[in-house]
């Protein structure tokens, strides 16, 4: 019996995804739980496993953006005849896989020269019961950017408006005031379309910028923390992950967060959600952009366990193998640029979290100790907080404890 493969909802709020490539071809045998295709969502690209065993009889959507719930393939018995239904219930031809609407590279590169033509030939999208036909993702983007769908031309099936149509409308200049190329700009400019990950980063950072924030900074003496790391390295089994200063900091922040739950919280629609356990996100620079995989329950894990979890997440992040679950549930974020020699910086909030800690490099600096100037390894920390959720005093108390833990790690026991 044939089973339709529908695009799954891989997280709350997911309305659509982009099929990147199929890992099986039509006619191949598929086992339940075996990777079937790669799907690009707003947060991550991941392999999606087959829900059924059998033969991949038909690939209905070869690649491109697809709304959640639409049939994208059929798995059944060898030789079985299949008929694939579209998202509106109408049968589709099973002779050739469809491609979800994509940007035409030639049209994009020549967009400035053809704006007038596009404007004069806009066709109203087809409607269902008086409602504009548009993908769920297109509706959300239009709502966020204040764009009326009724005035757009849809390039999807039967005039359906897709996300690319809305994005094009947002970036197309008015014909009443033609854009003037900057002086020195050549005709061979490289055009790179934003990936879904990059679009998500842009949207979330814009949200973060709207929050009223404040920053607090301290400098910590890292002598004892560096000594602790050397002790941990001496006890590590051969071949195991070597703990870093960041791993120790993650552990110490986890302990401080459960003592100061005002910082271990989310701000969501005038509601504060404080969590009893610290799920610390680590900002990682990957090829697709900045992502923040999460290590749960950091207050209960040892530094060695945190190091192993961190190494696994970073490796999979840079290899594009993270699952959506790896990125969800974070209650606090650490952004560390110390490895680049950055001494201090201010990190941008990671909504809906209410705080993020920016970590600089550990440097030998002169400090005053018992009235004498001595040289100590120090590290600068900068805490950014959402003032709607956190006041200065509790934020300062949290940062004071993190500094104390770094200078005397035994205090975190």
N, C-alpha and C positions, 0 to 999 in steps of 0.2 A: 504494500500500500504506500502510495506517495505521500510524503510529508513536506509541507511548505516551510522553508527557512525564512523567518521574518527578522527584520532588523531589531535587535533587543534594546531595551532601555537599561543602560549600564550605570545608572546612578540617578539620584533625584534631580529633576530639572532638565535632564537630557531630552531633547526634542528631535534631534537628527544626528546623523553621523556620516562620515565620508568613507566609502569603501576605497581602500588604497590598492590592494591587489588580492587575488584569490590564490590560496596555497594549494588548491586542488583544481584539476581541469575536469570538464564535462566527460563523463564516462569512467572516471576513476572511482575506486572503492573508498568509502569514508567510514571510519569507526567513530562511534559516539565518544566524545571527549577529545578527539583529535583536532588540532588547529585547522580551521577551514579557510579563514580569510583574515586580512588585516584591516582594522577599522580605526579611523582617525576621529576622535571626539574632540571636544573643546579643550580637554586637559592632557590627553595622552594618545599615542598610537599603540594599539594592543592587538594581539591575536585573539580571535574569537573561536571558541571550540564548537564542534558540531553537536547538536542535541539529538541526532539520530544516526543510526548505522545504516549503510546501504550504498547505493551508487549515486553519484552526483549527476542526476539526469539533466538538469537545466540550470544555467546561471542566468537569472532574469535581469539583474543589474550588474554589469561588468565592473564599473567604477563610478565614483562621483558621490554627491550628496544625496542621502536617502532619509526620509522621515521615519521615525520609530514606528514599528509595526508593519511596514510595507514588506511584501514578499520579495526576496532577493534571489532565491534559488529553490530548487526542489530536489529532495533526496528520496529515492525509492528503490524498486527492484529493477534489475537489468531488463531492458526491453519494454518497460512500462511506458505507456503514452501519457504525457502530461500536458496540462493547459494551465498557464500561469495567469492569475488574476492581478490586475493593476490595483493601485491604491484607491481607485474609485469603484472597484468591484468588476470592471469590464475586463474580459479576457484579453490577454496580450499574445502576440505571435511568439511561438516557441522556436522559431527558426534561427534567430540571431539575438545574442545578449544585448540588452539596452545599455546605454551609457547615460548616467545622470548628467544634467546640463553642466558644462564646464565653460570657463572663460575661453574665448577664442583669442589666441596669442596675437594673431595679426590684427584683429579688431582692437585689442587693448593697446597695441603699439601705435596704431593709427587713430586712436580715440579722439585726440585733439582736433584732427583734420575732419572728422566725420560727425562732430557734435550736432551741427545744424541739421544734418540729414537724419540723425537719430531722433531729434526733437520733433521734426516735422512728420515723421513716420510712426510716432508712438501709437500703438494700438491698445485699446482698453483690454485688460485681461478678462478672460471669460469668467463668468460668475456662476455660482451655484446657489439658487434661492436668494439672489440679490447680494451674495457675499463674495468678495474678491477671492479667487483661487490663489492660495499661497502656501508654501511649506511652513511648518511650525517655526523653524529656525528663522525664516525670512520675516515672519510676523514679529518675532521677539526682537530681531535687530532693528526693524522699522520702528517698533515701539520705543526702544532705547534711544534711537537717533531722531525721533520726532518726524518720521517720513510717512506721508500718506500713501498707502498701497494703491489706492484707486487711480493715481496718476502715473503708475509705472507700467512698463511693458514687460510681460513675462516671457522668458525664454525656455521655460520648462514645458513638459508635455501638455498639449491643449492650452497653451498660454499661461500655465501655472507660474507664479512668481517664485523664484528661488533666492537663496541668500545672496548669490552673486549679483542679481538684479538690484537688490536693495543697496549693496555696497557700491555698485557702480553709480547709482543715483546720488549717493552721499558724497562721492568724489568728483562728479561731473560738474564743472563750472557753469554758471548761467550763460545763455547765449547773448544776453543783453550786455554783458561785460566780459568779452573774450579774455582768456588768460594770456598774459604776456610772458614769454620765456625769459628767465633771468639772463643778464648779460653774461656772455661766455658759455651759455649752456649749449651743448652740441646736440645734434639730432640722433646720436647713437647712445643715448642714456640707457643704462641697464634697468629694466623693469622687473621687479620681483614682487609677486603677489604674496600677501601675508598668509601664512599658514593658520590653521584654526588655533594652534597653540599661541602664535604671536598675537592673533586677534583677541584671544582670551586674556593674555598679559596686558594688552592695551586697555581693554575694558575694565579689568580689575584694578589696574593702577589709577585709572581715571576715577573709579569709585573711591579708592583710598585717598586720592588728593582732595576729595570733597569733605573728608572728615576733619574736624578741628583737632589738631594733634599738638603735643608738646614733647620736648626731648630733655633727657637727663643724662649726664655723663660722669663717669668715674675712671680713675686709673688704678689698676690692681697690681700689686707686687706679685710676680709669678714665680718667685723662688721656690716655694713649697710645692706648687703645682707641677713645676718642671721636675722636682725631685721625686714626686709621686709617680710621674710618667716613667722615669728611669727605673723605679722599683717595679712597676708593672711590666716593663719590657724585659727586665731580668727574669721574671717569673713566667713569661710567655713560652708556650710549647712551640717547637720548631714548626714552621709552616702556618701558624695561626696568624690572624690579623693583628698588626701592631697598633695599639691604642695611640691616639693623638691627643694633643691638648684640647682640640674641639670635642673629642669624645668625653673627656673629663668635664669640660664646661657643660655639655649636654646633660650629663648626670647631675651636676650641681644645680643647673637651672631647673631640672625636674624636681629636685628636692625643695628648692625655693618656691616653685610655683604652687605646690600643694600646701605650703605654709602661707602663701599670699594668693588666694584664689581669685582676688579681684583682677589679677593679671592673667589668670588661666581661664579665660572666658571668651565668649562671642557676644557681639552686639548685633542683634537682628531685629529690625523693625521696632525700635523702641522697647526691646526686650533684652535683658541681660541673662545669659546662660553661663553659669559658673560650673566648672567641671571638677570632679574629685580626683582625677588622674591626669598627669601631664603627658600629652601627646605632642612631642616637639618636632616641628618641621625644620628641615635643613635646606636652605636655598642652594641649589645646584645649577651650575651653568652647563647646559647640554647643547647639542648642536641645534635643536629646534627652538631654543630659548630657555629662559630661567624657569625651572620647575622646583617644587617644594615637596619632596617625599617626606613621609612622616614616620617617626619611631614612637610607638605607643608605650605608655606606662614607664616612662624614663625614670621615675622616682623609685621604682622597684627593681630595675635592671642594674647589673654590675657594669662597670666601665668596659670590661671585656665583652659583655653581651651587647652593649651599645656599639662598640667598635665593629663587631661582626655584622650587626644589622646595618650600620652606616655603610660599610664597605659593599655589602650586597646591594643596597639601594642605589648608591652612586654608580656602581658598575652597570646595573640594569637601566638607570636613568640615561647614562651616556650611550648605551647601546639601543635605546628606544624600546626596552622590554618591560617597562613599568606597567603594572595593572592599575586600573582606576582606583582600586581599594588602597593602593600605596600612597595616594595623594589626598585621601579624604580623612576627616576627623581630627586634623591638627588643631591644637589649642594655643600654640605659641610658636614663633619662628625665630631661628638664629641665622643671621647672614654674616658669613665670615669671609673677609677679603684680605686677611693677614698674609696669606700665601703669595699675594701679589705685591707685598711690601706697603700696602695701604695702612697708614697709622691710625686714621680715624675717618669715619664717614657717618652719614645719617641714612638709615634704611627706611623705605616706604612701607607702610602698613600692609598686611596681607589679610584683607577683609574675609570673613567677619571677625577675625581675631582682633583683640584690642591692644596687643603689644608685640613689638619685634625688637630683637637685640642685635645691634651692629657691632662686630668684633674686628679690631684692628690687629696689626702684627705685634709680636712680642719683641721689644727692643731694649738694649742696654741703655739706661738713662740715669743721670745723677739724681739722687733723692737725699733728703735730709733725714738722718737717723741718729737719735740721741745727741742732737746738736752738731753732728758732723755730716759732711757731704760724702756719700758713698754711691757706688754704681750698683744698680739692681736691674734685673729683667722685669720690665713692666708692660702691661697691655691696657689699651684704652677701650672702654665699653661705652656705647651710646644707646640708650633705651628710648624708643619712640612709642608713645601711648595715645590712644583715642580718648580725648578728654570727655567725650560723652559718657564713657563707661568707667574711666579711672581718674582719680584726682592725684595731685602731686604727692601727697604724703604717703599713701600706700605704694605708689610707684617707687618713691625714694626708699621706702623700707625694703622692698623687693631687691632693688639694686644694691642697697647696703649689704644685704645678706649674700648676694652673689659675690660681691667683692670680698666679704669676710671668708666665704667658702674657698675662694681661689687662694687667698693668702694663708688660710689654715684649713685644708680640706677635712680634717678630722671633725670640724664643727658641723659638717653635713651628716654625720652618723646619727 
